[in-house]
């Protein structure tokens, strides 16, 4: 895969956070009543991301054990860390790694980047605060783009 395609796919996957922020700005009165559904959607999409990767890497025990390790780490982050921004930052760091792992198969890559985009909608909707500093939402999660693209350069891929 060429770098420019990979870079723009990672930007589009990251834009789910921006869309979730816009969604809450349009209908802020719906943020509180829908919070439990946002949590459920976020957890379901995270599980779907791991399931699709696990189906692709069936038979490759190293990758499966790595995926299980990432999944256990995210479960630990979800239930032990109370700061929502740190929780989101760590989740997006792992999602950047998972996006990179899905790069081998273009169909899997399309599915994973779409699921990450959809994951950003409820994640941003939960993190958005009306009077708060919402630029932190984007800045804390830029680790996704940085990590995903840095991993691309660590392999022997050509730029164009």
PLY file of the C-alpha trace (Angstrom):
ply
format ascii 1.0
element vertex 160
property float x
property float y
property float z
element edge 159
property int vertex1
property int vertex2
end_header
0.00 0.00 0.00
1.26 3.45 -0.82
1.87 5.90 1.99
-0.49 8.58 0.71
-3.42 6.13 0.65
-2.54 4.87 4.12
-2.14 8.39 5.48
-5.50 9.61 4.20
-7.23 6.44 5.41
-5.81 7.07 8.89
-7.01 10.70 8.74
-10.50 9.63 7.72
-10.59 7.00 10.48
-9.52 9.69 12.96
-12.22 12.06 11.72
-14.81 10.03 13.62
-13.80 12.05 16.67
-14.51 15.28 14.83
-17.86 13.97 13.58
-18.82 12.89 17.10
-17.98 16.36 18.37
-20.13 17.95 15.68
-22.93 15.54 16.49
-22.98 16.66 20.12
-22.75 20.34 19.13
-25.83 19.90 16.94
-27.89 18.12 19.60
-26.34 18.70 23.05
-29.59 17.86 24.80
-29.27 14.27 23.62
-25.83 13.70 25.15
-27.02 12.83 28.66
-29.97 10.53 27.77
-27.91 8.61 25.21
-24.81 8.14 27.39
-25.48 4.47 28.15
-25.97 3.78 24.44
-22.74 5.59 23.59
-20.90 3.38 26.09
-22.49 0.25 24.65
-21.72 1.31 21.07
-18.11 2.12 21.91
-17.54 -1.23 23.59
-19.31 -3.14 20.81
-17.28 -1.45 18.10
-14.06 -2.09 19.98
-14.97 -5.76 20.23
-15.81 -5.86 16.51
-12.41 -4.36 15.66
-10.67 -7.15 17.53
-12.94 -9.88 16.16
-12.29 -8.95 12.53
-8.54 -8.89 13.13
-8.69 -12.22 14.94
-10.55 -13.82 12.02
-7.90 -12.59 9.61
-4.99 -13.82 11.72
-6.51 -17.24 12.48
-3.70 -19.79 12.57
-0.96 -17.27 13.35
-0.48 -17.74 17.07
1.92 -14.82 17.54
-0.58 -12.34 16.12
-3.49 -13.88 18.01
-1.60 -13.70 21.30
-0.62 -10.09 20.55
-4.26 -9.22 19.82
-5.34 -10.86 23.06
-2.69 -8.84 24.89
-3.95 -5.59 23.35
-7.52 -6.53 24.17
-6.68 -7.30 27.80
-4.77 -4.01 28.00
-7.78 -2.09 26.72
-10.05 -3.90 29.16
-7.69 -2.89 31.95
-7.71 0.71 30.72
-11.50 0.72 30.42
-12.20 -0.47 33.92
-9.26 0.91 35.93
-8.54 4.40 34.59
-11.05 7.06 35.54
-9.78 9.96 33.42
-11.74 9.82 30.17
-9.11 11.66 28.14
-6.32 9.28 29.20
-8.59 6.33 28.53
-9.34 7.64 25.05
-5.69 8.41 24.35
-4.58 4.88 25.25
-7.42 3.34 23.26
-6.52 5.37 20.18
-2.85 4.43 20.54
-3.84 0.75 20.40
-6.20 1.45 17.51
-3.31 3.00 15.59
-1.35 -0.22 16.02
-4.35 -2.30 14.99
-4.87 -0.18 11.88
-1.27 -0.86 10.94
-1.72 -4.61 11.50
-4.70 -4.64 9.16
-2.72 -3.10 6.31
-1.74 -6.44 4.75
-5.24 -7.10 3.42
-7.04 -4.21 1.72
-10.50 -5.56 2.56
-9.59 -5.92 6.23
-8.00 -2.47 6.16
-11.22 -0.94 4.82
-13.26 -2.70 7.49
-10.92 -1.73 10.31
-10.65 1.91 9.29
-14.44 2.10 9.00
-14.90 0.58 12.43
-12.38 3.02 13.91
-14.28 5.89 12.28
-17.52 4.60 13.83
-15.77 4.10 17.19
-14.88 7.80 17.21
-18.51 8.92 17.05
-19.61 7.66 20.49
-16.15 8.21 21.99
-16.20 11.91 21.10
-19.83 12.24 22.08
-18.98 11.04 25.57
-15.88 13.22 25.93
-17.39 16.45 24.66
-18.19 19.04 27.29
-20.14 22.20 26.54
-17.95 24.68 28.40
-14.74 22.65 28.43
-11.58 22.72 26.38
-12.54 20.48 23.51
-9.30 20.95 21.63
-7.87 18.45 24.13
-10.15 15.83 22.58
-8.31 16.10 19.29
-4.83 16.76 20.68
-4.83 13.82 23.09
-5.93 11.45 20.37
-3.48 12.59 17.70
-1.34 9.72 18.95
-3.48 7.55 16.64
-2.30 9.29 13.47
1.28 9.66 14.70
1.63 6.03 15.77
-0.16 4.53 12.77
1.97 6.48 10.29
5.20 6.02 12.24
4.67 2.26 12.15
4.22 2.48 8.39
7.69 4.05 8.09
9.33 1.44 10.30
8.56 -1.24 7.76
10.15 -1.49 4.36
7.37 0.20 2.41
8.02 2.70 -0.32
6.72 6.23 0.02
4.94 6.38 -3.32
0 1
1 2
2 3
3 4
4 5
5 6
6 7
7 8
8 9
9 10
10 11
11 12
12 13
13 14
14 15
15 16
16 17
17 18
18 19
19 20
20 21
21 22
22 23
23 24
24 25
25 26
26 27
27 28
28 29
29 30
30 31
31 32
32 33
33 34
34 35
35 36
36 37
37 38
38 39
39 40
40 41
41 42
42 43
43 44
44 45
45 46
46 47
47 48
48 49
49 50
50 51
51 52
52 53
53 54
54 55
55 56
56 57
57 58
58 59
59 60
60 61
61 62
62 63
63 64
64 65
65 66
66 67
67 68
68 69
69 70
70 71
71 72
72 73
73 74
74 75
75 76
76 77
77 78
78 79
79 80
80 81
81 82
82 83
83 84
84 85
85 86
86 87
87 88
88 89
89 90
90 91
91 92
92 93
93 94
94 95
95 96
96 97
97 98
98 99
99 100
100 101
101 102
102 103
103 104
104 105
105 106
106 107
107 108
108 109
109 110
110 111
111 112
112 113
113 114
114 115
115 116
116 117
117 118
118 119
119 120
120 121
121 122
122 123
123 124
124 125
125 126
126 127
127 128
128 129
129 130
130 131
131 132
132 133
133 134
134 135
135 136
136 137
137 138
138 139
139 140
140 141
141 142
142 143
143 144
144 145
145 146
146 147
147 148
148 149
149 150
150 151
151 152
152 153
153 154
154 155
155 156
156 157
157 158
158 159
